[in-house]
Every structure is written in C-alpha cells, then in structure tokens.
Amino acid sequence: MEPFIQSAQFNFIKFQIKNLVYGHASAKDAGVIRALESLTVEKVIGLFGELMDEQRQVLEPISEIREPLEADQYLIQLKRYVLPFPSVEEKEIRKLFSKVKKLTIPVLDKLDLQEISYLGWNDTGSNKKYIVVPQDGKLIGIQGTFQRSTKKGICAICNGHEEVGMFTAGTRRSGQDTYTKRGNYICVDSMACNENLTDLTKLHDFIQLLQK
C-alpha cells in the first residue's frame, strides 16, 4: 500500500496515542477508557477526507494500544505509510535562492524526509533564515531576516511554545519598486517546529502572508 499520511498528521496521531496510553495508565473506569479509545480513533480517522478499506485497517488498531511499548511498536510500523518531503538536492536549493551569493545549506543526506513538512535552517552569520516548502506541486524558497527573541513564545507555524525569533521577508509591490515587509515569530529550531506540527493550516497561512 502506498503512503497516505502527511508528516503533520503522523505527529497528530502520535499525540493522540500518547493521550490514550496515559488514559489507560490513569483512568480506572472501564466506560471512560472505552470512550477514550473510541474518541481517539474517531479523531485520527477524521484527519482524512476519504479512506480506502486498507488504510482504515491500518489506523483502527490504535484503539487496542495500552502500553508505551505497544505505542512505539505501532508507530514504527505506521511510519512506512508517511509521505516523505520531496527529495531535494543542493543544486535545487541554490536555484531557489539564486540571488544569495554565499548560501549556507544544511546537510541534506542526514534528513529524515518523513519527519518534515518544510525545510528550514538558520544562517547566524548573516542573521537570515531560509525556508523551503512544497506548494502547488513544486518547491518554493523564502528567505528573510531572523532576529532571535530573548524569551520563549508561540510559533506562528506550529503553535508550540518554543524558542522563537522574528522572521521578516520583504515583498515587492506589483509594478512598483517599493517593498513591504511582513513576518511573524517562528521557531528558532525548524526541526523542533516540524515535530510540533500537527496541522499544516498555520504553515500555509504563514507562507501566504509572506507572499502577499
């Protein structure tokens, strides 16, 4: 069976399974536990518009998970159905940021493409942050200045409470030579941000904000 789960959906499933395992460890009432099992599966199935019978059969056993070890084993098996981030090479990234003369690039061959919804990295030397994200069947690159905050805050992409910084990108107004700067606070650590992502809505909203 082909992969059908987005990385953010996989994170959501992990979160729900964690709650389910905690419920089994703490709840004493059998009715409460059965309701939790049913609700967990309902939330997971609800992530997807339509599912084939085979896909549903992969997800429904979540209700049978009781212990942390069972959760770990199930998630290892489930990960084979996670859609990977599009494979990208260094030359493709350089093309996305062709105007950047001295572009720092992360070590791509060490990335687990099933664990990221977007690729992001910092260039502390130039106070820049770079983001690569799939859009309409292709990869787009966005660069901006990045000013790290002195305290934790809420990330505009993952909604997690993390070390954040102000990411600001300039866009040129159509037919004019003037620039409008737009941005928001996002995670300093893009890998941590990806781990927190359980829904892609805020990521898409953030990218659209920067493209206006």
C-alpha positions in Angstrom: 0.0 0.0 0.0 1.2 3.5 -0.9 2.0 6.1 1.8 -1.0 8.3 2.6 -0.2 10.1 5.8 1.3 13.5 5.9 4.1 14.2 8.4 1.9 16.6 10.4 -0.8 14.0 10.5 1.6 11.4 11.8 2.6 13.9 14.6 -1.1 14.3 15.4 -1.6 10.5 15.6 1.5 10.3 17.9 -0.1 12.9 20.2 -3.4 11.1 20.3 -1.8 7.7 21.1 0.2 9.3 23.9 -3.0 10.6 25.4 -4.6 7.2 25.0 -1.7 5.4 26.8 -1.8 8.0 29.6 -5.6 7.4 29.9 -5.1 3.7 30.3 -2.5 4.3 33.0 -4.6 6.8 35.0 -8.3 6.1 34.4 -10.0 3.4 36.5 -13.5 3.5 35.0 -13.9 1.0 32.1 -16.5 3.2 30.4 -14.2 6.2 30.4 -11.5 4.1 28.8 -13.8 2.7 26.1 -14.9 6.3 25.3 -11.3 7.4 25.1 -10.5 4.6 22.7 -13.4 5.4 20.5 -12.7 9.1 20.5 -9.0 8.6 19.7 -9.8 6.5 16.6 -12.6 9.0 15.6 -10.1 11.9 15.8 -7.5 10.0 13.7 -9.9 8.9 11.1 -11.3 12.4 11.0 -7.9 13.7 9.7 -8.6 12.2 6.3 -11.4 13.0 3.9 -11.8 9.5 2.5 -10.0 6.3 3.3 -9.7 3.1 1.4 -10.6 0.0 3.5 -6.9 -0.9 3.6 -6.0 2.5 5.0 -8.7 2.3 7.6 -7.5 -1.1 8.7 -4.0 0.4 9.3 -5.5 3.1 11.6 -8.2 1.3 13.5 -5.9 -0.9 15.7 -4.9 2.3 17.5 -7.9 1.6 19.9 -6.1 -1.6 21.0 -2.9 0.2 22.2 -2.5 0.1 26.0 1.2 0.3 26.9 4.1 2.6 25.8 5.9 -0.3 24.2 2.8 -1.1 22.1 2.6 2.5 21.1 6.3 2.6 20.0 5.9 -0.6 18.0 2.8 0.6 16.3 4.3 3.9 15.3 7.3 2.2 13.9 5.0 0.2 11.6 2.8 3.2 10.8 5.8 5.3 9.7 6.1 3.3 6.5 2.9 5.0 5.4 4.1 8.5 5.9 4.5 10.6 2.8 8.1 12.0 2.6 9.1 15.6 1.9 10.1 15.9 -1.7 13.6 14.8 -2.3 15.8 17.8 -2.9 19.4 18.3 -3.8 21.9 21.1 -3.1 21.8 22.4 -6.7 18.0 22.7 -6.4 18.2 24.7 -3.2 20.8 27.0 -4.8 18.5 27.6 -7.7 15.7 28.6 -5.3 17.9 31.2 -3.7 19.9 32.1 -6.8 20.5 35.7 -5.7 22.2 34.7 -2.5 26.0 34.6 -3.2 27.2 32.8 -0.1 24.3 30.4 0.7 24.7 28.1 3.7 22.9 24.8 3.1 22.1 22.1 5.7 23.4 18.6 5.4 20.6 17.1 3.3 21.6 13.4 3.3 21.1 13.3 7.1 17.5 14.5 6.9 14.6 12.1 7.6 12.2 13.3 4.9 9.3 11.6 6.6 9.7 13.9 9.6 9.5 17.3 8.0 6.7 19.3 6.5 9.1 22.1 5.5 12.8 22.5 5.4 14.2 25.4 7.4 17.6 26.5 8.5 19.4 29.5 10.0 22.5 31.4 8.9 23.6 33.0 12.1 26.4 34.8 10.4 24.0 36.9 8.3 21.0 36.8 10.6 19.0 35.1 7.9 16.6 32.1 7.9 15.7 30.1 4.8 12.5 28.1 4.3 11.7 25.6 1.5 8.2 24.3 1.3 6.1 22.4 -1.2 3.4 24.5 -3.0 1.2 23.5 -5.9 3.4 20.5 -6.8 6.7 22.3 -6.7 9.2 23.6 -4.1 9.4 27.3 -3.3 12.1 29.1 -1.3 11.6 32.0 1.1 14.4 33.9 2.8 14.2 36.6 5.5 16.0 38.3 8.3 15.8 36.4 11.6 16.1 38.2 14.9 16.1 35.7 17.8 14.0 36.6 20.8 15.3 36.7 24.3 12.5 34.6 25.7 10.2 31.8 24.6 7.0 32.5 22.6 4.3 31.0 20.5 5.4 30.0 17.0 3.2 31.2 14.1 3.8 27.9 12.2 3.5 25.1 14.8 1.7 27.0 17.6 4.2 25.5 20.0 5.8 27.3 23.0 9.4 27.3 21.9 12.5 29.5 21.5 11.4 31.9 18.7 12.6 34.7 16.6 11.1 37.3 14.3 11.2 36.2 10.7 10.7 39.1 8.3 10.6 38.9 4.5 10.3 41.7 2.0 7.9 41.5 -1.0 7.9 44.0 -3.9 4.6 45.6 -4.7 3.3 44.8 -8.2 4.5 47.3 -10.8 6.4 49.3 -8.1 9.9 49.4 -6.7 8.8 49.7 -3.1 8.9 46.8 -0.7 6.5 45.7 2.0 8.0 43.7 5.0 5.9 41.0 6.5 6.6 38.4 9.1 5.9 36.8 12.5 7.6 34.9 15.3 8.6 31.3 14.4 10.7 28.6 16.0 14.5 29.1 16.0 14.8 25.3 15.6 13.0 24.3 12.5 13.3 20.6 13.3 11.5 21.1 16.7 8.9 23.1 14.8 8.3 20.2 12.4 8.0 17.9 15.4 5.3 20.1 16.8 3.3 20.4 13.6 0.0 18.5 13.7 -1.8 20.6 11.1 -0.5 22.4 8.0 -3.0 25.3 8.1 -0.8 27.7 10.0 2.2 26.8 7.9 0.2 27.6 4.7 -1.1 30.8 6.3 2.4 31.9 7.2 3.7 31.3 3.6 0.7 33.1 2.1 1.3 36.1 4.4 4.9 36.4 3.2 3.8 36.2 -0.5 1.3 39.0 -0.3 
